[in-house]
Amino acid sequence: MIPFRLVDARSAAHAVALLVEHGPAAQLIAAGGDLLDLLKEGVVARLQPSVLVNLATAGDLAGVSRVGPTLRLGAMTTLADVAANADVQLAAPMLVEAISRVASPQLRNMTTVAGNLLQRSRCLHFRHPAIDCFKKGGRGCPAAASDVPLSRSLFAAGPCRAVHPSDLVPVLAALDAEMEIVGPAGVRTVPIDGLYAEAERMPAREAAIGNDEVVVAIALRAGMPRSQVFEKLTVRGANDFALASVAVALDVQDDVVSDCRIVLGGVALRPMRCIDSETLVVGRTRHAIAPGSVADAALRGAKVPAAVRTLVSRALARALGAPA
């Protein structure tokens, strides 16, 4: 692994100043699980930072708080601390459900919110130091023709066909969460759903965040959907990345669905919101909705195993309060 110098950031603003000062030589580090693997394995040839800016020392980046009606999850808050927070449990139970399926208790005690959202693809082609691909500066995408799990997107788009491994991304997209980002120009806010919109076309990253910007927090709006469900398909029962996942968020008034979000994870390099399938749900009574038909609409045009259809159907059935 290449040598580097670790510099402690006192705050988010200080971290930005350090990134500006050191330019391309600097790289942010949170818990470090993903970054250190990439450095040790020599996966990304252009990723050779001589300065690592340590965010663990930036006190203003950790913790869960309320600002008016908004619930803010600090970027450096661990997943375990998020799941243990009473406000999160009440407002976003499927976020807690998703966190419970992330890796292991040991890793949940170390992994940060922003670290989970900004981890790089687990595509085996991208992770292999001897294989060239678009995300490492090449032109082709070996994952496009792969049948290896965690490598091939089920929804073809752009020059990269890998998938994003985060379990939190589809959940936060379904909850209309926003990411607060600070940079030299100040603070900006980006919807999670739009943050990864160009993920397949950006070689150096998946999220649209500049080299001199720092994630501050995730903001959850007031009035979270009352019915929330997260489902995840894996090979093993624990400590495994998703072969596919789905987040469903519903509002039901007088037995009629007034709002619906269905977002797929683990099937593309960005969260896949299923707008066509949502239209089959909104405005209908709960018992008039056929989860299997909605699942078919969500996966139309994608080459998916039957288990993924069952996953979506089961999640919607749970959200509607119907038998799984």
QUINORMO-V518255 format. One line per field, one symbol per residue. phi: phi as a letter, one per 40 degrees, with the letter a starting at -180 (. if undefined). Layout:
BEGIN
phi: ???
END
This chain:
BEGIN
phi: .ccabcbcccacccccccccccfccbacbbcgdccccccccgcbcccbccbbccccccccbbhbabbgcccbbddcccccccccccccdccbccccccccccfbdccccbccdccccbccdcdcccccccbcadcbgcbcbccdbcbcdgbbccbcagcbbcbcccccdccccccfcbbcbbadchcbbbcdcccbdbdcbbccabccbccbbbccabbbccgcdcbbabbabbcbcafacccaaabbbbbbbfgbccaabbbcbgbacacbccccccccbcgbcdcccbdccccdccbdgbcbcdccccdcccccccccgccc
END
